Amino acid sequence: MAVVTFVDETTTGERSAARALDIAEERLTVRALIERRVAAETAAHNARTTRGEDRRDPAHQTGPALRAFAGNGLLVLVGDRQVTDPDEEIWLVPGTEVTFLKLVPLVGG
């Protein structure tokens, strides 16, 4: 199992605090990695909301994130290498850092 660290960056140079996510697989496609990230972020958001208000469905949030990736609205860096193919398999070794350079929001607005 690898612990992947996610960092969000923007084109203005803002960088979020790193967040860790346990990934059981050693290899994963970029698409699956984005899906896992969105699912984790959506679950965290939903845990903070009460009585169904503003709760989000990860399946509905994943589509816009993948479209942003396909349209260069979201750049993904694994280590220091940019990945561009959503079906590319990447090796996840302990300590892997994945940077999401967001040109549009991943979840919400």
Secondary structure, 3 states (H helix, E strand, C coil): CEEEEEEEEECCCCECCCEEEEECCCEEEHHHHHHHHHHHHHHHHHHHCCCCCCCCCHHHHHHHHHHHHHCCCEEEEECCEEECCCCCEEECCCCCEEEEEECCCCCCC
